[in-house]
Amino acid sequence: MEKPFVTIENVSKIFQTRNRSSIAALKDINMQFGKGGFVSIVGPSGCGKSTIIRMIDDIIKPTAGAITVDGFTYDNNVPISKERVQKMGFIFQAPNLYPWFTVKQNVMLPLKIYGKHSQEYDEVADRLLDSVNMLGYADAYPAEISGGMSQRIGVIRGMVHEPEILMMDEPYGALDESTREQLNMELLKIWKDTGMTIIFITHNVEEAVLLSERVYVMESHPGRIVAEINIEFDQPRTLGLLTEEKFGRYCMEIENLIGKIDLSKVK
Amino acid sequence: MTTKPKSKLFNICAPIALIILLVIVWQIACTAFDISFHVLPKPAEVGRALLENFPRTIFPDMMASVKVMLAGYCIAIPLGFAIAAFSSQFNLAVKSIMPVLIILMLTPMATLVPIFKLFLGVDPTLKIIIVVLQCTPVIAVNSLSGFIYVPQAKKDLMRALGCRKWESFFRVTVPGAMPQIFTGLKLGCILCTIAAMSADISVGQGGLGYRIQVASSLSATDLAYAAIVIAAILGVVLYMAVSLVETRVITWK
């Protein structure tokens, strides 16, 4: 098997609440992500899906365990360097745009921080803006565009600096179905063109099956992996897959796993 | 789009019209109720006193007050900002310094002049110290409020982009806190005018506050009111200048 690009070994995360009680968000998580792969993580709310990618992107530190990216194991007490962080892109659930920047300045923010000021990157930003039909709004401020438009800007901001790993935290949750499908297809195209490693968090089982090569299914309280399912469809994938019987079987399998979790919680 | 210039003109004309109306009411009330010159001179008399005394008395006093106001305000801005920036980095500092700043903000600093005179004598810098002490806390309190209420998601994005604490502070916290910082700066310039006038009265040695006190004691109430009018205009001009900078800085609202 190919050497994994991102490895998570026995990672646990405990959060301290304000009233000094502890919440075990993740317990003994082991995951591997190959270079250039597209892997989704699905599971119920509060199972720690977002926490996993936040730890990979060094936004938060694990309480125990080791995270290794491209052969470098993070120190659990020291933030990783900017040089390493810029190999990764992170797309948040909310657009998280800065109101004092225009749409294009928001998209260009990672380039500004990483000192990438070339004409080439400016063209990358324009191309991405065009891909989400937002080039005409480049000089608008976030307060002047709709929530869905803001979300699209948040998505392309995460990939403007052409990261090697793209982490997406339920990025299309606030979008309508047609925009979602359009962006999913655009994402598959970008993935194919760039060879990025994509880790995709979603609630939507169909979306996970349509996009991913592999799906991790998680359970909550504490967050842990309950299944790892390989999705064996040829590339490039199209929306036509949605009607295939095999697609339905994958969705059913995952939904059953998540359903069992919910039932056990009721007990 | 077409209503915008009209509303802008209306915003300028409405307060001017109200001021003119109040001056007319003032003039009529003084005549109708036969109010004594020593209590409330007519606006025309105040205007005459202003024109007659402006070159020799009011202008030098105005310049003395302007120097104190600007010197104090220009020291208070970076000082208040630095106190807020430093405190915002430590939870303990935020918790401990906020009540102290609020107490200082509410303390009329001119009341400390007699105590300061014991140490410094009647020194011209004493007035500037009063202005600095009065303005700094309000600038610091408002800036600090802005710095500590930046949403966590905005900070998370900085962290996701590999920015450390101070880079994140200048890239996100400061721009995000700009509305509160300008609230502090505008309150600061109001307090700056009040503090400068109080300092003139308490310390003496020129300035509009000193002129108001001297003119009142000599029953030259027209001159006292003329000096009050100039003091009010100074305050308004400073406030408008800060507001103008605010509209240039906060362009996204």
Interface residues (C-beta under 8 A of the other chain):
Chain A: R54 D57 D58 I59 P79 I80 S81 K82 R84 V85 Q86 M88 F90 F92 A94 N96 Y98 P99 W100 F101 L109 P110 I113 Y114 Y141 P142 A143
Chain B: A153 K154 D156 L157 R159 A160 L161 G162 C163 R164 E167 R171 V172 P175 G176 M178 I250 T251 W252 K253
